[in-house]
Amino acid sequence: MTHTLHRQGSLEDLRKDFVVFSMACQSVNAKGSVPKIQKVFEIIEKYNPINFGDVKTGNIFKATKEAMKENLKENSYIHFVFTDRETVGKVLRDLKDADIGLSVVVSGVVNEIDQLCKQAGLKMHTVEFSGGIYGKTERLPEGPILEITTMCGHGLIASNLVRYLVEQVRKGKKKVEEAAVELAKQCQCGVFNPKRAEQLLLRLI
């Protein structure tokens, strides 16, 4: 899974941005996997992620957790966003103890993830890195806006929407928290970090 690899930002910012997601392998263990996916959902959701979702149902700002759980399918990918490493460590320990047998991916600063895995008694199976952005990079939005838009790995957050919401906050027509939620709604999978978005929006005002 590579859609959370391209998040832009400083090391300090990215250390507060974790995505944990899980899925069944469609050619190996997907058949009959719904109860397992539901169990993983229950384990991770109890740690109060700031955003979560499934591409079929949407994120928590557009759907309820009950609807998400009920609509889980054998090919569902479930995503959960956290801002602190301690909570992610607890999630990993619980998943290890549950030994459900589904793939778990953690996106974040690789050294942080490595430490968390070791502390939970786990070993990283595979590590993927972004190769960067190539091509007509001059057409990309400016730094802080790009940091916001790349938090949606499927490119569903328009840079002009970010600019519009910055103006709304600047004029006092929206609170920064409301603007961050509006952006989070666009990211169907639920991998967008609204808390980080709040800080980035404030830098643009």
N, C-alpha and C positions, 0 to 999 in steps of 0.2 A: 504494500500500500504506500503510495507516494504523495497523496494529495495534501498531507500536512507537513511535507518536507521543506516547502519553499517559503516559510514564514520569515519575513525580514525583520531586522531590529538589532538592538545592542545585546550583548551577552547578558547584561544586568536585567533587561526586560524579558528576554527569552527564558531566563531562569525562573520566571513566574508564569510560565505558559506550558502546560502539559496536556497532552491528549492521550487518553487510554481508549483503545477500541478493540473489539473482538468479533470474530466471525468463524463460521465453519468452512472447511475446505470443500469446495463444491464437488471435487472428484474423489474425495476420501471419506469424509465423515458428515456430510450435510444431511443425509437421509435420517430422519427421526431426531434431528438436532434441536428442534424448537424448545423443548424443556430445558436443554442445556443452555441455550442462548438466554432464555428467561431467567435462569439461575444466575448467570453472569450479570445480567441486567440488575437483578435484585442486590447482588453483592456490591456492585460499584455504585449504584444509585443511592444507597444508604449513606454514602459519604458526602452527600450534598454537593455534587458538581455544579459549577456555575452555569454550565450549558451542557445539554446532551440531546441525542436524537438518533433517528434512523432515517435513511434517505427516503424510505417509502412513506413514512408517517410525518416526518418533519422534526423540527427541534422543539425544545420545551417552551419556547416563546410563541409557538403556533399550535401546539398539541399538548395533551395531558400525558403524564407518565403512564396512566392506566391505559390510554389509547395506544401508546407506543408498545407497551408490553403485550397487549391483546393482539396487536397486528404483526408481531414478529413472525417471520417466515424462515424457512431453511436457508435462504440466501440473504438474510438480513445482516447488515453491518451496524453494530451499535457503537456510538462514540460518546465520550464523556470528557469534559474539560475541567481542569483543576489549576489552581494558582500556587499551590505550595507542595514542596517535595515530601513533607512528612505525611500528608494525606495520601499521596500516590504510593508511598512506601507501605502504608497500611492496606491499601487496595491490593497491591502485589502480594503481600503476605496472605491475605484472605483468599485470593485466587489460587495461590500455591496450595494452601491447606485444603481448599475445596476440590482441587485436582479434577476439574470438569472435562478437560481434554479438548478444549477449543483454542485456536490461535489467539494470542493476546499481543497487541502492538502498543508500544508506548512511544510517543513522539515528544521530543524535547531536546535539551542540550545533552549530547551523548555521554559526557563524563558523569553528569548527574544521574542519567538513567542507569549507567553501568554500576554506580555506587548503590543505587536503590535495589537493583537486581541482586547484587552480592549480599546486601543486608537482609534481603528476603530469602536468601538461600537459592537464588536462581542464577542461571547463566544465560547471557544474551545469545540467541540462536543466529540472528542475522542483523547486520547494521546497514542502513541505507543513508546516503548523504545526498543532498542536493548538489548538482553540478553547477549551480548558478543560473543566471539568465543571459541568454545570447540573442543576437539579432539586433533589431532596431530599438535598442534600449532607451534611446532618446524619446521614444513615444510613451514610455512608462510615466506614471504620475510621480510627483516629488516624494522624497523620503517618507515622512510620517503618513502620508496617504497610502503609499505602497505598503507600509507596515500594517495598515488596517486591512487593505483589500486582500493581501496574501494570507490573511487568517481564514479566508474561505478558499479552500483548495480547488474548487470547481469554478472559480472566477465569477461568482454570482453577485458580488458586491461592486457596484460601479463607482469609479473614482468621483464622478460628478455627484453621486448621492452623498458621498462623504463631504464634498465641498458644500453642498446644499445644507446638510445637517450642521456643519460647522457654523454657517451663517445663521441658522435658526437658533443655535445656542448663543452665539455672539449677540444676537438681537434680543435675547431673553424670551424667545417664543417656545423654546424647548429646554428642558434640563439636560445636562450632559448624560445622565443615566438613561433618559428616554431616547436620546439619539443613539446611544450604544445598543439599546434593545432593538431599535428600528433596524440597525445594521445587522444585528444577530438574526433577526427574522429572515433575512435574505439567504442565509447559509443553511440550506435544507438539511444537511447532514448533522448539524449541531456541533461543528468543530470550532466555531468562532468564539473567541474569548472576549466577552463584553466588558469585563473589568479592565483588561489591558486596553481595550478600545477607549474606555473613558479617559484614561491617562493620555493616550495619543491624541484624542480630540482636544483635550485641554491645551496641549502643546501647539495646536493649530489655531487656537483662538487668540 
